[in-house]
Amino acid sequence: MTLEKRFDKILEKYTTTEVNALKGLAFIVVDKHGHTLYSKAVGSREIDITSGSHLHIDSVFYIASLTKAITTLACMIAVENGLLALDENVRDIVPELQKVECLIGFEESDKFPRKPVLEDVTDPISLRQLLSHSSGFIYDQLHPGILEWSQYVGRTDHTFTGSLAGYTHPLIFQPGQGWAYGPGMDWAGRTIEVVSGLTLEEFMQKNIFSKLGMNDTTFRAELRPDFPARTMATTWRDRETGLLSTGVVPLALPAKDCCGGAGLYSTPEDFSKILKLILQEGGDILSKESIDEMMKPQLPDLRWFWDVTTGPSKRHLAQTWPEGAKGTFGLSSSINLEDFPGRRPRNSVNWSGMPGCHAWVDREAGISGLLMTQVFPPGDPMVTKCLLELETALYTHLREGTPTIWK
């Protein structure tokens, strides 16, 4: 059986024959030569599979945290253009960050919410820390303390209101003293806006999307009249029954601001061009040195990331990783420090977006894969199993030494 047929069979399995199958899936494999080795979308764009609305490789998806890869590329472009430096103190650039504080606890009280105990943030916050999630920011929805602080101060904006106000809250540790998954990329995007005088959308359109021919990637989906008829429906899986029902994208639309951490809409075809760019070491947009910097480990203490990938956050941040696998974090991406048995080798990087969007880059083999669907909550087990089967099929083929991916 050819690898193409193996992929076809796996995608068909997870959209038709499996109990409570996914409504639709798109899968793309690209290489370092700029070739698309496999590209197919299967299933339905609508939750009603009898609607006749077939999913296509240029269907529109909410890509959530896959946005982070593109925001980081934008930051590296800004660095190469002399607008920013990775170790520059962004608190001197972004007014909203100048008075940020650190939450260290709450006063003892029988009442809720309790009065927060805050301390000044005296150290700089660097662009590098924002891009590697070591700045002290965490998504408010992931931290009970930030949620309690929000209630105490009467804050109504939050992660999904699509505004910088939703990311304006205290740190949970001093900059550079830990790792937490949070809105660092959103503040990195805001930093680009300040130094460039452009919105993040405008900066990306000018420096990335127009150059790569990414005509269907935008923060402003509401301004595209063609998108509703092309967008894959969002589904929600009941964790007890496994049944899928109609879901909603959690991020506000329209969003007030261009959220560099999770705000983009795109297509599988468009996003695969980002993966090609990385495999081709920046192409005509970035230098190899900038791509190398993005892909290398950035954390001084590996335990920071291990604690997360082996703890309660594994479902969202490392659901496709083998149990106990060691890793670290680069600029925007997870990096596995061990081979995944039968799959990608060590030092590969990956990104994941909440609704079942996954991408990895293996620079050693010169291969990258992208799997996309739209199912909540994050960490859908069927999406994970599908990705593992597709990836295993690919690397089995590569280990066999077959000269072409099709044989």
CORPE-V957223 format. One record per residue. N is the residue number from 1. RES is the residue in one letter. SS is DSSP state (helix for helix, strand for strand, loop for the rest). PSI is psi in radians with two decimals (999 if undefined). D_FIRST is the distance of its C-alpha to the first C-alpha in whole Angstrom. Layout:
N&RES&SS&PSI&D_FIRST / N&RES&SS&PSI&D_FIRST
//
This chain:
1&M&loop&2.31&0 / 2&T&loop&2.77&4 / 3&L&helix&-0.64&7 / 4&E&helix&-0.76&8 / 5&K&helix&-0.58&6 / 6&R&helix&-0.81&7 / 7&F&helix&-0.81&10 / 8&D&helix&-0.77&11 / 9&K&helix&-0.71&10 / 10&I&helix&-0.80&13 / 11&L&helix&-0.70&15 / 12&E&helix&-0.72&15 / 13&K&helix&-0.80&16 / 14&Y&helix&-0.05&19 / 15&T&helix&-0.09&20 / 16&T&helix&-0.96&20 / 17&T&helix&-0.47&20 / 18&E&loop&2.52&21 / 19&V&loop&2.34&25 / 20&N&loop&0.79&27 / 21&A&loop&2.75&24 / 22&L&loop&2.63&24 / 23&K&loop&-0.58&26 / 24&G&strand&2.69&23 / 25&L&strand&2.55&21 / 26&A&strand&2.40&21 / 27&F&strand&2.32&18 / 28&I&strand&2.43&19 / 29&V&strand&2.26&18 / 30&V&strand&2.86&20 / 31&D&strand&3.08&21 / 32&K&loop&-0.20&25 / 33&H&loop&0.04&25 / 34&G&loop&0.18&25 / 35&H&loop&2.52&22 / 36&T&strand&1.95&20 / 37&L&strand&-0.48&16 / 38&Y&strand&2.42&15 / 39&S&strand&1.94&18 / 40&K&strand&2.49&17 / 41&A&strand&2.37&20 / 42&V&strand&2.73&19 / 43&G&strand&-2.80&22 / 44&S&strand&2.55&26 / 45&R&loop&-0.42&28 / 46&E&loop&2.81&31 / 47&I&loop&-0.50&31 / 48&D&loop&1.83&32 / 49&I&loop&-0.16&28 / 50&T&loop&0.06&30 / 51&S&loop&-0.32&32 / 52&G&loop&0.11&29 / 53&S&loop&1.58&30 / 54&H&strand&2.53&26 / 55&L&loop&2.46&25 / 56&H&loop&2.88&24 / 57&I&loop&-0.28&24 / 58&D&loop&0.34&27 / 59&S&loop&2.73&29 / 60&V&strand&2.36&31 / 61&F&strand&2.56&31 / 62&Y&strand&2.02&34 / 63&I&loop&-0.05&32 / 64&A&helix&-2.14&35 / 65&S&helix&-0.08&35 / 66&L&helix&-0.35&32 / 67&T&helix&-0.60&35 / 68&K&helix&-0.62&37 / 69&A&helix&-0.73&34 / 70&I&helix&-0.67&36 / 71&T&helix&-0.68&39 / 72&T&helix&-0.70&39 / 73&L&helix&-0.73&38 / 74&A&helix&-0.70&41 / 75&C&helix&-0.73&43 / 76&M&helix&-0.59&42 / 77&I&helix&-0.77&43 / 78&A&helix&-0.67&46 / 79&V&helix&-0.82&47 / 80&E&helix&-0.49&46 / 81&N&loop&0.04&49 / 82&G&loop&0.22&51 / 83&L&loop&-0.46&52 / 84&L&loop&2.91&51 / 85&A&loop&2.53&50 / 86&L&loop&-0.59&48 / 87&D&loop&0.29&51 / 88&E&loop&2.56&53 / 89&N&strand&1.84&55 / 90&V&helix&-0.23&54 / 91&R&helix&-0.40&56 / 92&D&helix&-0.18&59 / 93&I&loop&-0.79&57 / 94&V&loop&1.97&56 / 95&P&helix&-0.65&59 / 96&E&helix&-0.31&57 / 97&L&helix&-0.08&56 / 98&Q&loop&-0.53&60 / 99&K&loop&0.32&61 / 100&V&loop&2.50&58 / 101&E&strand&3.03&59 / 102&C&strand&2.25&57 / 103&L&strand&2.09&57 / 104&I&strand&-0.07&58 / 105&G&strand&-2.84&59 / 106&F&strand&2.61&61 / 107&E&loop&2.54&65 / 108&E&loop&2.30&66 / 109&S&loop&2.62&66 / 110&D&loop&-0.21&66 / 111&K&loop&2.72&65 / 112&F&loop&2.32&62 / 113&P&loop&2.64&61 / 114&R&loop&2.88&63 / 115&K&loop&2.19&64 / 116&P&strand&2.61&62 / 117&V&strand&2.07&63 / 118&L&strand&2.64&62 / 119&E&strand&2.73&62 / 120&D&strand&2.59&62 / 121&V&loop&1.91&59 / 122&T&loop&-0.36&61 / 123&D&loop&2.76&58 / 124&P&loop&2.75&56 / 125&I&loop&2.09&53 / 126&S&strand&2.77&51 / 127&L&helix&-0.66&48 / 128&R&helix&-0.74&46 / 129&Q&helix&-0.68&47 / 130&L&helix&-0.72&46 / 131&L&helix&-0.29&42 / 132&S&loop&0.18&42 / 133&H&loop&0.58&43 / 134&S&loop&0.36&46 / 135&S&loop&-0.31&49 / 136&G&loop&-0.23&50 / 137&F&loop&2.57&48 / 138&I&loop&2.61&46 / 139&Y&loop&2.28&45 / 140&D&helix&-0.59&48 / 141&Q&helix&-0.25&46 / 142&L&helix&-0.03&44 / 143&H&loop&1.93&48 / 144&P&helix&-0.60&51 / 145&G&helix&-0.72&53 / 146&I&helix&-0.63&53 / 147&L&helix&-0.70&52 / 148&E&helix&-0.72&56 / 149&W&helix&-0.73&57 / 150&S&helix&-0.75&56 / 151&Q&helix&-0.70&58 / 152&Y&helix&-0.70&61 / 153&V&helix&-0.01&61 / 154&G&loop&0.48&60 / 155&R&loop&2.31&57 / 156&T&loop&-0.44&55 / 157&D&loop&2.65&53 / 158&H&loop&-3.04&49 / 159&T&helix&-0.70&46 / 160&F&helix&0.15&45 / 161&T&helix&-0.07&48 / 162&G&loop&0.61&46 / 163&S&loop&2.68&49 / 164&L&helix&-0.47&51 / 165&A&helix&-0.51&53 / 166&G&helix&-0.28&50 / 167&Y&helix&0.09&50 / 168&T&loop&1.73&53 / 169&H&loop&3.01&54 / 170&P&loop&2.79&55 / 171&L&strand&2.87&53 / 172&I&loop&-0.11&52 / 173&F&loop&2.83&53 / 174&Q&loop&2.60&54 / 175&P&loop&2.33&52 / 176&G&loop&0.17&50 / 177&Q&loop&0.24&51 / 178&G&loop&-2.98&48 / 179&W&loop&2.31&44 / 180&A&loop&2.41&44 / 181&Y&loop&2.05&41 / 182&G&loop&-2.86&43 / 183&P&loop&0.50&45 / 184&G&helix&-0.70&45 / 185&M&helix&-0.57&43 / 186&D&helix&-0.71&45 / 187&W&helix&-0.54&48 / 188&A&helix&-0.73&46 / 189&G&helix&-0.70&45 / 190&R&helix&-0.63&49 / 191&T&helix&-0.73&50 / 192&I&helix&-0.75&48 / 193&E&helix&-0.73&50 / 194&V&helix&-0.80&54 / 195&V&helix&-0.40&53 / 196&S&helix&-0.39&52 / 197&G&loop&0.19&54 / 198&L&loop&2.74&51 / 199&T&loop&2.82&49 / 200&L&helix&-0.64&45 / 201&E&helix&-0.85&44 / 202&E&helix&-0.72&46 / 203&F&helix&-0.78&45 / 204&M&helix&-0.72&41 / 205&Q&helix&-0.76&42 / 206&K&helix&-0.74&44 / 207&N&helix&-0.28&42 / 208&I&helix&-1.10&38 / 209&F&helix&-0.80&37 / 210&S&helix&-0.58&39 / 211&K&helix&-0.50&38 / 212&L&helix&-0.05&34 / 213&G&loop&0.56&34 / 214&M&loop&1.42&34 / 215&N&loop&-0.14&35 / 216&D&loop&0.52&34 / 217&T&loop&2.18&35 / 218&T&strand&2.67&39 / 219&F&loop&-0.28&41 / 220&R&loop&1.07&43 / 221&A&helix&-0.51&40 / 222&E&helix&-0.27&44 / 223&L&helix&0.04&44 / 224&R&loop&1.73&41 / 225&P&loop&-0.32&42 / 226&D&loop&-0.25&39 / 227&F&loop&-0.77&37 / 228&P&loop&-0.67&38 / 229&A&loop&-0.07&36 / 230&R&loop&-0.15&33 / 231&T&strand&2.35&33 / 232&M&loop&2.35&31 / 233&A&loop&2.50&33 / 234&T&loop&2.36&33 / 235&T&strand&2.82&33 / 236&W&strand&2.24&34 / 237&R&strand&2.21&33 / 238&D&loop&2.10&35 / 239&R&loop&-0.40&35 / 240&E&loop&-0.79&36 / 241&T&loop&-0.38&35 / 242&G&loop&-0.05&32 / 243&L&loop&2.54&32 / 244&L&strand&2.42&32 / 245&S&strand&3.07&35 / 246&T&strand&2.31&36 / 247&G&loop&-3.09&37 / 248&V&loop&2.58&39 / 249&V&loop&2.20&38 / 250&P&loop&-0.45&41 / 251&L&loop&2.37&42 / 252&A&loop&2.45&45 / 253&L&loop&2.06&44 / 254&P&loop&2.62&46 / 255&A&loop&2.53&46 / 256&K&loop&-0.70&50 / 257&D&loop&2.84&48 / 258&C&loop&1.82&45 / 259&C&loop&1.86&44 / 260&G&loop&-0.13&42 / 261&G&loop&-0.50&40 / 262&A&loop&0.52&38 / 263&G&loop&-0.09&40 / 264&L&loop&2.58&37 / 265&Y&strand&2.52&35 / 266&S&strand&-3.04&32 / 267&T&strand&2.75&29 / 268&P&helix&-0.74&25 / 269&E&helix&-0.79&26 / 270&D&helix&-0.86&29 / 271&F&helix&-0.51&28 / 272&S&helix&-0.42&25 / 273&K&helix&-0.52&28 / 274&I&helix&-0.74&30 / 275&L&helix&-0.70&27 / 276&K&helix&-0.74&27 / 277&L&helix&-0.77&31 / 278&I&helix&-0.78&30 / 279&L&helix&-0.55&28 / 280&Q&loop&0.34&30 / 281&E&loop&0.69&33 / 282&G&loop&-0.21&35 / 283&G&loop&-2.30&34 / 284&D&loop&0.12&38 / 285&I&loop&-0.68&39 / 286&L&loop&2.81&39 / 287&S&loop&2.77&40 / 288&K&helix&-0.63&37 / 289&E&helix&-0.65&40 / 290&S&helix&-0.71&40 / 291&I&helix&-0.74&36 / 292&D&helix&-0.74&37 / 293&E&helix&-0.71&39 / 294&M&helix&-0.68&37 / 295&M&helix&-0.13&34 / 296&K&loop&2.69&37 / 297&P&loop&2.46&38 / 298&Q&loop&-0.18&41 / 299&L&loop&2.31&43 / 300&P&loop&-0.38&46 / 301&D&loop&1.94&45 / 302&L&loop&-0.44&41 / 303&R&helix&-0.46&43 / 304&W&helix&-0.82&43 / 305&F&helix&-0.64&40 / 306&W&helix&-0.72&39 / 307&D&helix&-0.57&41 / 308&V&helix&-0.79&39 / 309&T&helix&-0.27&36 / 310&T&loop&0.07&37 / 311&G&loop&-2.74&39 / 312&P&loop&-0.41&39 / 313&S&loop&0.00&38 / 314&K&helix&-0.65&35 / 315&R&helix&-0.67&33 / 316&H&helix&-0.71&34 / 317&L&helix&-0.42&34 / 318&A&loop&0.63&31 / 319&Q&loop&-0.35&29 / 320&T&loop&0.07&26 / 321&W&loop&2.53&27 / 322&P&loop&2.64&27 / 323&E&loop&2.24&30 / 324&G&loop&0.05&33 / 325&A&loop&2.42&31 / 326&K&loop&2.46&34 / 327&G&strand&3.13&34 / 328&T&strand&-2.93&37 / 329&F&strand&2.43&37 / 330&G&loop&-2.51&37 / 331&L&loop&1.65&39 / 332&S&loop&-0.26&37 / 333&S&loop&2.61&34 / 334&S&strand&2.57&33 / 335&I&strand&2.13&32 / 336&N&strand&2.25&30 / 337&L&loop&-0.02&32 / 338&E&loop&2.68&30 / 339&D&loop&2.45&26 / 340&F&loop&2.01&24 / 341&P&loop&2.16&22 / 342&G&loop&0.04&19 / 343&R&loop&-2.44&19 / 344&R&loop&2.61&22 / 345&P&loop&2.97&24 / 346&R&loop&2.72&28 / 347&N&loop&0.23&30 / 348&S&loop&2.78&27 / 349&V&strand&2.69&29 / 350&N&strand&2.72&28 / 351&W&strand&2.67&30 / 352&S&strand&2.53&30 / 353&G&strand&2.53&31 / 354&M&loop&-0.83&33 / 355&P&loop&0.63&31 / 356&G&loop&0.62&28 / 357&C&strand&2.17&27 / 358&H&strand&2.40&25 / 359&A&strand&2.48&25 / 360&W&strand&2.69&25 / 361&V&strand&2.18&25 / 362&D&strand&1.67&24 / 363&R&loop&-0.46&27 / 364&E&loop&-0.82&26 / 365&A&loop&-0.21&22 / 366&G&loop&0.63&23 / 367&I&strand&2.54&21 / 368&S&strand&2.54&22 / 369&G&strand&2.63&20 / 370&L&strand&2.14&22 / 371&L&strand&2.29&22 / 372&M&strand&2.39&24 / 373&T&loop&-2.95&26 / 374&Q&loop&1.49&29 / 375&V&strand&2.32&30 / 376&F&strand&2.82&33 / 377&P&loop&2.99&35 / 378&P&loop&2.67&33 / 379&G&loop&0.56&30 / 380&D&loop&2.16&29 / 381&P&helix&-0.54&27 / 382&M&helix&-0.66&24 / 383&V&helix&-0.74&23 / 384&T&helix&-0.82&24 / 385&K&helix&-0.68&21 / 386&C&helix&-0.81&19 / 387&L&helix&-0.76&19 / 388&L&helix&-0.69&19 / 389&E&helix&-0.74&15 / 390&L&helix&-0.79&14 / 391&E&helix&-0.72&16 / 392&T&helix&-0.72&15 / 393&A&helix&-0.73&11 / 394&L&helix&-0.84&13 / 395&Y&helix&-0.49&15 / 396&T&helix&-0.76&13 / 397&H&helix&-0.77&11 / 398&L&helix&-0.67&14 / 399&R&helix&-0.49&16 / 400&E&loop&-0.19&13 / 401&G&loop&0.34&15 / 402&T&loop&2.23&12 / 403&P&loop&-0.43&15 / 404&T&loop&2.57&13 / 405&I&loop&-0.29&11 / 406&W&loop&-0.26&9 / 407&K&loop&999&8
//
